[in-house]
Amino acid sequence: QVTLVESGGGLVQAGGSLRLSCAASGRTFSSYAMGWFRQAPGKEREFVASISWSGHDTYYADSVKGRFTISRDNAKNMVYLRMNNLKPEDTADYYCAAAEWTVPKGSGSVDYWGQGTQVTVSS
């Protein structure tokens, strides 16, 4: 089992940047592929980005490609989401996700979730 704790959310103006962090504890971090998902008010949770166990492969939703970067540090048990050129439509609760058997690109493949961190982008 793994416990995930996100941090780094907040209020930012459109065009600004934030870096989300996710600290993992429990089972060996490198045993999990990791991802970030988000959920806006009244909407379903959606995929944002994911990264393979070694960090070699990354995947992004079309809506964030070129603006967001996912990375991980297996020595520190951390995964990050760097978000640049933020837009009001990026406003959501952002969730860290861990998946043991596949790189997560959908909620159904996630084994563990963090509690979420709120990101608000003002226009």
Secondary structure as the mmCIF struct_conf table of DSSP 4:
data_model
#
loop_
_struct_conf.conf_type_id
_struct_conf.id
_struct_conf.beg_label_comp_id
_struct_conf.beg_label_asym_id
_struct_conf.beg_label_seq_id
_struct_conf.end_label_comp_id
_struct_conf.end_label_asym_id
_struct_conf.end_label_seq_id
STRN STRN1 VAL A 2 SER A 7
STRN STRN2 GLY A 10 GLN A 13
TURN_TY1_P TURN_TY1_P1 ALA A 14 GLY A 15
STRN STRN3 LEU A 18 GLY A 26
BEND BEND1 ARG A 27 ARG A 27
HELX_RH_3T_P HELX_RH_3T_P1 PHE A 29 SER A 31
BEND BEND2 TYR A 32 TYR A 32
STRN STRN4 ALA A 33 GLN A 39
TURN_TY1_P TURN_TY1_P2 PRO A 41 GLY A 42
BEND BEND3 LYS A 43 LYS A 43
STRN STRN5 GLU A 46 ILE A 51
BEND BEND4 TRP A 53 GLY A 55
STRN STRN6 THR A 58 TYR A 60
TURN_TY1_P TURN_TY1_P3 ASP A 62 ARG A 67
STRN STRN7 PHE A 68 ASP A 73
TURN_TY1_P TURN_TY1_P4 ASN A 74 ASN A 77
STRN STRN8 MET A 78 MET A 83
BEND BEND5 ASN A 85 ASN A 85
HELX_RH_3T_P HELX_RH_3T_P2 PRO A 88 ASP A 90
STRN STRN9 ALA A 92 ALA A 99
BEND BEND6 GLU A 100 THR A 102
BEND BEND7 LYS A 105 GLY A 106
HELX_RH_3T_P HELX_RH_3T_P3 SER A 107 SER A 109
BEND BEND8 ASP A 111 ASP A 111
STRN STRN10 TYR A 112 TRP A 113
STRN STRN11 THR A 117 SER A 122
#
